[in-house]
């Protein structure tokens, strides 16, 4: 069993309890995962809207070591929560969701930001396109329709352009919104996503998956402006993020090449 | 190098060996890291105490003075140790991440099962 192999591989790294468990969870279809870090202002509303918009999908909140009242809110709302004992960062939080989806045998994972910028009402359309289009990963994109970055602050616009061009030049596929948090991830990419490490599951993950031969697409969505809470990106991270992502794109290309060669042999 | 210089450096190296040995004995330093320091210190003591060996190293490195060659070797060692220590920190960080993720997943699975049972 694939999952047992993964857990066996991790056994030496401090997960003996999980590794020895027999996974007997019944088959469920779709999991919506919302990573949350200090999002007390918007979390309750986002959860209510997601529950109302997609009652047939399971919901998981990953509390990434929040120091505000997010934990308390989640307890009150009685929503399934995976709590990180300390802050691991966005990429690791998404990875926790992927591992959970893999463990519990979900067929697809939908990730959504907790800051209220995404419209939960658009999830159904996004998922429908994911199923109909046969995608492995489908990204909810703010810019794919207009194919421009108008309305985005200049600094951020430059970054988006740069990574979009980088993805195009390294994979041949243009992805307009590489940093969107609203994505549908298919079951067949769960494993590659747990093997390789990413920063924020943005351009570096897209390049890696495309180079492995998976189908990544975009679907138009609308995004509201953040009115409450604080962005996870600090002033310093505006310099660190592009450099880290660039390095991970290069290493991802090498890793994907090695993986493909290993698979052929 | 002068005899006095060799003597002082050998004494420093000896003190370092005793310090590292004591740290390993008390469990304050992992034995693997202790071995790296002890082997390197013994190597430096050997180079210092055998003038022919030092001369070979000075020639190989392309230095004019023995001290320059030793400084270069020391710099290389420091860089190597920095990278080694950072890889160890990364390994520990990865293990901690796996542990935290494992605990979070287990907690969520238990909560998920309860929720589904409750829903019927």
Interface residues (C-beta under 8 A of the other chain):
Chain A: X10 X13 X14 X15 X17 X18 X25 X58 X60 X62 X78 X80 X81 X82 X83 X84 X85 X86 X88 X92 X95 X96 X99 X100 X103 X104
Chain B: X94 X95 X96 X97 X98 X99 X100 X101 X102 X103 X104 X105 X106 X107 X108 X109 X111 X112 X115
